[in-house]
Amino acid sequence: MSAYYELTKPGIAGFVVITAGVSYYVAVGGQATFVPVIHTLLGVFLATAGALALNQYIERAVDGLMERTRSRPLPSGRLSPARALLFGLALLIGGVLHLGFLVGWLPALLTLASAIAYNGIYTPMKPRSYMATLLGAIPGAMPALIGWSAATGAVTLGALVLFAIAFLWQLPHVLALAWLLREDYERAGFFLSPPADPAGKVIGRQMILYSTALLPISILPTFLELTGGLYLSGALVLGTGLLALSVRAHLHMTRARARSVFLASLGYQPLLLGLMLLDTVPA
């Protein structure tokens, strides 16, 4: 049972659920109804857990090459590939059908599209091109669209803004992690950081680029009258802090400075989502 539990990557799946839930809440101006929200969160969790399990099935060989992943259920031999495949498919299909029948077919189809993009586009691209980093941020931001469409039945400008925030936030986060784990990724043949960048100058510039773009995008919910002044102030503080750490890392990339960007980005999104919940403008 513990192997099946690990296969779902519950921490990541839980964060996806939180993002979708906050998007739902903001979309309805804080007037969320309990039962539809529960059905949305359950469907998203099941489908996400299934997609993550399928990802471990697909990458079971390369997971065995990396220090941080070789103890996972499949490379360690604690679970057979066939069982992992069936488990992942059952969760993904069950989650999508749950959303389709009990919430709406638009969020269900967006959830399925996210899983396909993650496992069918991002994963095969990782050993081929650095573009995988950008492509991988798309399914990572899809929960914003899923939650919003579950609440409203549509994808509107507010949903796209939340998607853009989630998309841009991931990039400094993933780039910092790629720098910290570059030896492990090289061992597996993954291109998750810019090639020919031993000093980290290219990756530092890109951290600055995405952090800079994130700052104005992150305050748009207030100008769209989705959130209030508390959110606006918090978003400015959080975004400025992430940008400052990115600039610092670019000036002289070290493990400590890359880790500071990674940890800051790790805290950025839940804090920003918390501000959204606290300061959603009532419908």
Beta strands, then each sheet from edge to edge (+ up, - down):
end
